[in-house]
Every structure is written in C-alpha cells, then in structure tokens.
Amino acid sequence: MSRIAPHMKADTGVDFRFHTGQVEIFTKQDEQGNEMRFLRGVASDDKIDRHGERFSKNALARMAETAKANLTLFGDHFHSWENTLGRAVEAAINPQGQFEVVFQLEGEEAQPKIRQLWAKLKGKTKLALSVGGRILKTFIEDTGGRQVRVLDDIELLEVSIVGIPANPRTWVEAIVKSLEKPEAGSQQTEEKQNREGNMDEIQKLKAEHEAAMAALKEEHEHALNASAAKADEAVAKLGEQIQKLESDLRERDTAAAKLCEKETQLQAEFDRLSNALTESQAAYEDLRAKYEQAQPAVEAGKKYREDLAFEAHRLAGIAEGNGFNSENTKRKLAALAVDDLKKEIEGLRKRVDEKFPAAGQSIHAPFDGHPAAAGERQAKVRDMLNEGAPLFQDRKVTIDG
C-alpha cells in the first residue's frame, strides 16, 4: 500500500491502495484471427496480514462485482485518458478465496505503451497490480485471543499496474489513514486505542511506506532519464536528418541556379536566331520584291536575246546560202552571250553586204527534182529573205533557179 494521491481522496471513508503479487499474461485470437492480449492477477484475499488486518468475504465480493462493470486498468495511478491500458473482462473470487481479475489490454494503435508493457511482462519484469479505493466500514474480531481489524465494506475505485515489487497484505495506507481520520461511534474509540498502543508499529509502517515511495520515485526518475536519453538521441538523429535535408536543398538550389543560367543562355540564343530569322525573312521578301520588279526586264532581256539570235540565224542563212537549216549554226548561236551575238550579227551583216551589194542581186538557187517543188521552194526562200529584214529594205532579192 502507498499514500494515495490528493485527487483520490474522498469526503467520506478511508482511502487505501493495495499492491498485489506479480501478474501473468496470455493471448487469445478473435473470430477474425487477430491476437488479443490479456493480463491476469490476484487483487486481494481474506488472509490476515502481518499487521493484523484482512478483507472480509463481503469486501472481496463487492470489489469483484465492481470490477465486472468494465473497470479500467491504468498505469501508475495516472487516471488521464492517455494513460488507460485495458479493461476488466472477468472478475471473481477463485477457489483459494482470492479476488482475481482479468484485463484485456488495448491494442498498440490505441495505446503505444502496450508494446513496452508486454515486453517487460514477457521478460519477467516484476510488475504488480495496485488496487485503490475507500474503506467504508471496519470492525474488530477476536481470533484465538488476537484482535484482527476486518475491512468489511470497500468501494473499489481503480486498478493500476505499477513497478513496486510484490508485497501482498501490506495495508500501510489503510492503517495510517484510519488513525489520522477516525470513524464515528465505537469505531473511533477502537482506532484511538490502536493508535496509542501501536505508535512504534505505525512509525515502522511509515518508514516502509516512505521507502516504497522512494523506490517508486527512483524508478520513475530512472524511467524519466531513460526517456530523456531516448529523446536526446531522437533529437540528435532529427538534427542529422535536418542537416542532410539542408545539404540536399543547397545542392538542389545550385542545380536550379545552373538550370536558370542555362535557360537564360538558351533564351538569348533563341532570341538571336529569331532575330536572324526575322532579318532573313525581310531580306527574302526584299529579294522577292526585286525579283518581281526585275521579272519584266528579264523577260524583255530574254525576248531581246531571242530576237538577236533569230537575226543572227537569219543573217547566217543568207550569208551561207542555206537559209535556216543549219543545226550547227543554231547550236553555235545558242551558246553565245548577248554581246557576242551583237558582234556576230555585226560580222554577218558585213558578210551579207559583201555578198549582196546595195544594187539588186539575184541569188542562184538551183533545185533538183520536180519543177513544181522547185518553184515552191524558191518562193519560200524569197519570202524568208524579204520578211521584215532591215538589211534588205534597199535591196530586191530575186530567186534565179
């Protein structure tokens, strides 16, 4: 038993806590095959402890009935919702006359502490049940000449699992509280006599109680230090992760800066090519306009060259006496440039002038074959020679066959 926390005190009755022996654990599977974890322990019995106290069967039965009403299992008497560990699923007085209770533990998802608690219990760590409540009624019975204080009416308020080693039937809190807060009527006289006759025992019990509290405090400090060490380790790891993330972010920033620089360069190159394309397009349009403007002159030039070639071809036919029938003359004239054609025409004109002076001349053009064909050919040659030829404006050409 240990001193009750202030929030557990009641306006009436005497508060108590009772630490039982070590608990046992077991598992079952539900209909879906999921593993469920259970904890079983003896909460109390009706044996007389070394201080001359015991629970009555009535008190044990009442505690069992209270536990059946879905009593919550806490950890270390901290009664916040974050500290719940399970709920009572069975409670009864076993054949040995002990108040025995079975708790179904919560799942690890609902209560992460269950994993650690289960590991400790499997590792045979000495943990105990601590039952707390209020003593509502007691009486003194004479057993073989020995007076025993019987706790007859109990209000069970909570059950916790604690790290205090097993110490069954140590009713320190109940005795101390009952001496400090006597009950009414004859019970007050009995408590007063007990207090006056057992001061040494009370001091001893207080010392045991203080030692138990010191052990509990040491255990809690040890657990707190362990938790702090784990927290420091977690913080250190988190710091390393943060440093790595910062390093990664710096590398990404550097890569992003390089990409931005490359993007700027590519944009500049794109702008340059775009401008060049625009200039080329403008130059092309200008050339196209000039080409379209020059096209009439080109056509006129082609017509002019054709006229020069025709004139040279005609003059060559006159000078050589074969009309327009010389293919060699055609090929030669087709290969000449305009200036060369002009020179060729100039030379041919001289030859024609030499061959046909200013006075009228006759061209002897004998024809073999049928006389009708010869006449037709003579007429054709005459028309060809006289057709629009400036060289023959002052000449009359006759065909002498």
C-alpha positions in Angstrom: 0.0 0.0 0.0 1.2 3.6 -0.7 -0.1 7.0 0.1 -2.9 8.0 -2.1 -2.7 10.9 -4.5 -4.7 14.1 -3.4 -7.2 13.7 -6.3 -8.1 10.2 -5.0 -9.3 11.4 -1.6 -13.0 11.2 -0.8 -15.1 13.3 1.5 -16.1 10.2 3.5 -14.5 6.8 4.1 -10.8 5.9 4.4 -8.6 5.8 1.2 -6.4 2.7 0.5 -4.2 1.1 -2.0 -3.1 -2.5 -2.0 -0.2 -3.8 -4.1 -0.6 -7.5 -5.1 1.8 -10.1 -6.4 3.2 -10.4 -9.9 0.8 -10.7 -12.7 0.7 -13.2 -15.6 -0.1 -12.7 -19.2 -1.6 -14.8 -22.1 -3.1 -14.3 -25.5 -6.2 -15.4 -27.5 -7.4 -15.0 -31.0 -10.7 -13.4 -32.0 -13.0 -14.7 -34.8 -11.0 -12.9 -37.4 -7.8 -14.5 -36.2 -6.4 -11.3 -34.6 -4.3 -11.7 -31.5 -5.7 -10.3 -28.3 -3.6 -9.8 -25.2 -4.7 -10.4 -21.6 -3.3 -9.8 -18.1 -4.5 -11.8 -15.0 -3.6 -11.0 -11.4 -4.9 -11.5 -7.8 -6.1 -8.2 -6.5 -6.6 -9.3 -2.8 -7.7 -12.2 -0.5 -9.1 -12.6 3.0 -5.9 -13.7 4.7 -4.6 -11.9 7.8 -1.6 -9.8 7.0 1.3 -9.3 9.4 -0.3 -6.1 10.7 -3.4 -8.0 11.9 -5.8 -6.9 9.1 -7.8 -8.7 6.4 -10.6 -8.2 3.9 -13.9 -9.8 4.7 -15.6 -12.0 2.1 -18.2 -9.3 1.7 -15.5 -6.7 0.8 -13.9 -9.1 -1.7 -17.2 -9.9 -3.3 -18.1 -6.2 -3.6 -14.7 -5.5 -5.3 -15.3 -8.4 -7.7 -18.7 -7.0 -8.6 -17.3 -3.5 -9.1 -14.5 -4.8 -11.4 -17.0 -6.7 -13.6 -18.5 -3.4 -14.6 -15.8 -2.8 -17.3 -13.3 -1.4 -14.8 -10.4 0.4 -16.5 -6.8 -0.6 -15.9 -4.5 2.4 -15.6 -0.7 2.8 -15.4 1.0 4.0 -12.2 -2.3 5.6 -10.9 -2.4 8.3 -13.6 -6.0 8.5 -14.4 -6.0 10.6 -17.6 -7.4 9.1 -20.8 -4.0 8.9 -22.3 -2.9 6.5 -19.6 -5.5 3.8 -20.0 -4.1 0.3 -20.6 -7.2 -2.0 -20.8 -10.5 -3.0 -19.3 -11.7 -5.8 -17.0 -13.4 -8.7 -18.8 -13.5 -11.2 -15.9 -13.6 -10.8 -12.1 -14.4 -13.4 -9.5 -13.5 -15.0 -6.1 -11.3 -18.0 -7.0 -11.3 -21.3 -5.1 -8.5 -20.0 -2.9 -10.8 -17.2 -1.7 -8.8 -14.6 -3.6 -10.2 -11.7 -5.7 -8.9 -12.4 -9.2 -9.4 -10.1 -12.2 -8.6 -10.5 -15.9 -7.9 -7.4 -18.1 -7.9 -7.3 -21.9 -5.1 -4.9 -22.9 -5.7 -2.3 -25.5 -4.1 -2.5 -29.0 -0.8 -0.9 -29.7 -2.5 1.5 -32.1 -4.8 2.9 -29.4 -2.0 2.7 -26.7 1.6 2.6 -27.8 2.7 1.8 -24.2 1.2 -1.7 -24.5 4.2 -2.9 -26.7 6.7 -1.8 -24.0 4.5 -3.2 -21.1 4.1 -6.6 -22.9 7.8 -6.8 -23.5 8.5 -6.2 -19.8 6.0 -8.8 -18.7 7.4 -11.4 -21.1 10.8 -10.6 -19.8 9.7 -11.4 -16.3 10.0 -7.9 -15.0 8.3 -7.7 -11.6 5.3 -5.6 -12.0 2.3 -5.6 -9.7 -1.4 -4.6 -9.5 -2.3 -1.8 -7.3 -5.9 -1.6 -6.2 -7.2 1.7 -4.8 -10.5 2.7 -3.2 -12.2 3.7 0.0 -12.8 1.8 3.3 -16.4 2.5 4.3 -16.7 0.1 7.2 -14.5 -2.0 9.5 -14.9 -4.0 12.7 -12.7 -5.8 15.2 -12.9 -9.6 15.6 -11.2 -11.8 18.2 -9.3 -14.7 16.6 -7.7 -17.0 19.1 -7.0 -14.3 21.5 -5.8 -11.9 18.8 -7.7 -8.9 17.7 -7.9 -8.6 13.9 -9.2 -5.5 12.1 -11.6 -6.6 9.3 -12.2 -4.3 6.3 -15.8 -5.2 5.6 -17.2 -2.6 3.2 -14.9 -1.5 0.3 -15.6 0.9 -2.6 -13.1 -0.1 -5.4 -12.2 2.9 -7.4 -9.4 1.9 -9.7 -6.7 -0.7 -10.6 -3.3 0.2 -11.8 -0.2 -1.7 -12.9 2.9 -0.4 -11.1 6.6 -1.2 -10.7 6.6 -1.6 -7.0 7.7 -5.2 -6.1 5.1 -7.6 -4.8 4.2 -7.0 -1.2 0.8 -8.6 -0.5 -1.2 -7.7 2.6 0.7 -4.5 3.4 -2.0 -2.2 4.4 0.1 0.9 5.3 -2.2 3.5 3.8 -5.3 2.0 5.3 -3.8 1.9 8.8 -2.3 5.4 8.6 -5.4 6.9 7.2 -7.7 5.2 9.7 -5.5 6.6 12.6 -5.5 10.1 11.2 -9.2 10.1 10.3 -11.1 8.0 13.0 -14.6 6.8 12.1 -17.7 7.7 14.1 -19.1 6.0 17.3 -17.4 3.0 18.9 -15.1 2.6 15.9 -13.4 6.0 16.9 -12.6 4.6 20.3 -11.1 1.4 18.8 -8.9 3.4 16.4 -7.8 5.7 19.3 -6.7 2.7 21.4 -4.9 1.2 18.4 -3.1 4.4 17.8 -2.0 4.8 21.4 -0.8 1.2 21.7 1.0 0.8 18.4 2.9 4.0 17.8 6.2 2.2 17.2 4.5 -0.1 14.7 3.0 3.0 13.0 6.4 4.6 12.7 7.8 1.4 11.2 4.9 1.2 8.7 5.5 4.9 7.8 9.2 4.1 7.3 8.3 1.2 5.0 5.8 3.4 3.2 8.4 6.1 2.7 11.0 3.5 1.5 8.4 2.2 -1.0 7.7 5.7 -2.2 11.4 6.4 -2.5 11.9 3.3 -4.6 8.9 4.3 -6.8 10.4 7.8 -7.2 13.8 6.3 -8.1 12.2 4.0 -10.6 10.2 6.9 -12.1 13.4 9.0 -12.3 15.2 6.2 -14.0 12.4 5.9 -16.5 12.4 9.6 -17.0 16.2 9.7 -17.5 15.9 6.8 -20.0 13.1 8.6 -21.8 15.2 11.8 -21.8 18.1 9.9 -23.2 16.0 8.4 -26.0 14.5 11.9 -26.6 18.1 13.3 -26.9 19.0 10.5 -29.3 15.9 11.2 -31.3 16.7 14.9 -31.4 20.3 14.2 -32.5 19.0 11.9 -35.3 16.5 14.6 -36.3 19.3 17.1 -36.3 21.3 14.9 -38.7 18.3 14.5 -40.9 17.7 18.2 -40.9 21.4 18.8 -41.8 21.1 16.3 -44.7 17.9 17.9 -45.9 19.6 21.4 -45.8 22.6 19.9 -47.7 20.2 18.4 -50.3 18.3 21.7 -50.6 21.6 23.6 -51.2 22.6 21.1 -53.9 19.1 21.5 -55.4 19.4 25.3 -55.2 22.8 25.1 -57.0 21.4 22.8 -59.7 18.4 25.1 -60.1 20.7 28.1 -60.5 22.6 26.3 -63.2 19.4 25.4 -64.9 18.3 29.0 -64.7 21.6 30.2 -66.2 21.3 27.6 -69.0 17.8 28.7 -69.6 18.9 32.3 -69.9 21.6 31.3 -72.4 19.1 29.3 -74.4 16.7 32.2 -74.4 19.4 34.5 -75.6 20.3 32.1 -78.4 16.7 31.7 -79.3 16.2 35.5 -79.4 19.3 35.8 -81.6 18.1 33.1 -84.0 14.7 34.6 -84.0 16.1 38.0 -84.9 18.3 36.4 -87.6 15.2 34.6 -89.0 13.3 37.9 -89.0 16.1 39.6 -90.8 16.4 36.7 -93.3 12.7 36.8 -93.9 12.9 40.5 -94.5 15.9 40.0 -96.9 14.0 37.3 -98.7 10.9 39.5 -99.1 13.2 42.3 -100.4 14.8 39.9 -102.9 11.5 38.6 -103.9 10.2 42.1 -104.5 13.3 42.9 -106.5 12.9 39.7 -108.4 9.3 40.5 -109.2 10.3 44.1 -110.2 13.1 42.7 -112.4 11.0 40.0 -114.0 9.6 42.2 -116.8 13.2 43.3 -117.6 14.3 39.7 -117.5 11.5 38.7 -119.9 12.4 41.6 -122.1 16.0 40.6 -122.0 15.2 37.1 -122.9 13.0 38.3 -125.8 15.8 40.7 -126.9 18.3 37.8 -126.9 15.9 35.6 -128.8 15.5 38.4 -131.3 19.3 38.8 -131.6 19.7 35.0 -132.0 16.9 34.9 -134.7 18.5 37.9 -136.5 22.0 36.2 -136.4 20.5 32.9 -137.5 18.7 34.6 -140.4 21.8 36.5 -141.4 23.9 33.4 -141.2 21.4 31.6 -143.5 21.7 34.5 -146.0 25.4 34.7 -145.8 25.9 31.0 -146.1 23.2 30.4 -148.6 21.4 27.6 -146.6 18.5 29.5 -145.1 17.6 28.4 -141.5 18.5 24.8 -142.0 22.0 24.7 -140.3 21.8 22.9 -136.9 25.4 23.7 -136.3 24.6 27.4 -136.7 21.7 27.1 -134.2 23.9 25.4 -131.5 26.7 28.0 -132.0 24.3 30.9 -131.7 22.5 29.4 -128.6 25.9 29.3 -126.8 26.7 33.0 -127.4 26.0 35.8 -124.9 24.2 39.0 -125.9 27.4 40.9 -126.5 28.8 38.1 -128.6 25.5 37.8 -130.5 25.8 41.5 -131.3 29.3 41.0 -132.6 28.2 38.0 -134.6 25.4 40.0 -136.1 27.8 42.8 -137.0 30.1 40.4 -138.7 27.3 38.6 -140.5 25.9 41.9 -141.8 29.3 42.7 -143.3 29.3 39.4 -145.0 25.8 39.9 -146.3 26.7 43.4 -147.5 29.7 42.0 -149.3 27.7 39.2 -150.8 24.7 41.4 -151.6 25.7 45.0 -152.6 23.3 47.8 -152.5 22.1 47.2 -156.1 19.6 44.5 -156.7 21.1 41.0 -156.8 19.9 37.6 -157.8 20.5 34.5 -155.8 21.1 31.5 -157.8 19.2 28.7 -156.2 19.2 25.7 -158.4 16.8 23.0 -157.4 16.8 19.4 -158.5 13.7 17.4 -158.8 10.2 18.2 -159.9 9.7 21.7 -161.3 6.7 22.3 -159.1 8.6 21.5 -156.0 11.4 23.8 -157.1 9.1 26.7 -157.6 7.5 26.2 -154.2 10.9 26.2 -152.6 12.1 29.3 -154.4 9.0 31.2 -153.3 9.6 30.1 -149.7 13.2 31.2 -149.7 12.3 34.5 -151.3 9.7 35.2 -148.6 12.1 34.2 -145.9 14.8 36.5 -147.1 12.5 39.5 -147.7 10.3 39.1 -144.5 10.9 42.1 -142.3 14.6 42.1 -142.8 16.0 45.6 -142.4 19.1 44.7 -144.3 17.1 44.2 -147.4 15.0 47.4 -147.3 17.1 48.9 -150.2 17.6 45.6 -151.9 15.5 43.5 -154.1 16.2 39.8 -153.9 15.2 37.6 -156.7 15.5 33.9 -157.0 17.1 32.6 -160.1 16.6 28.9 -160.3 
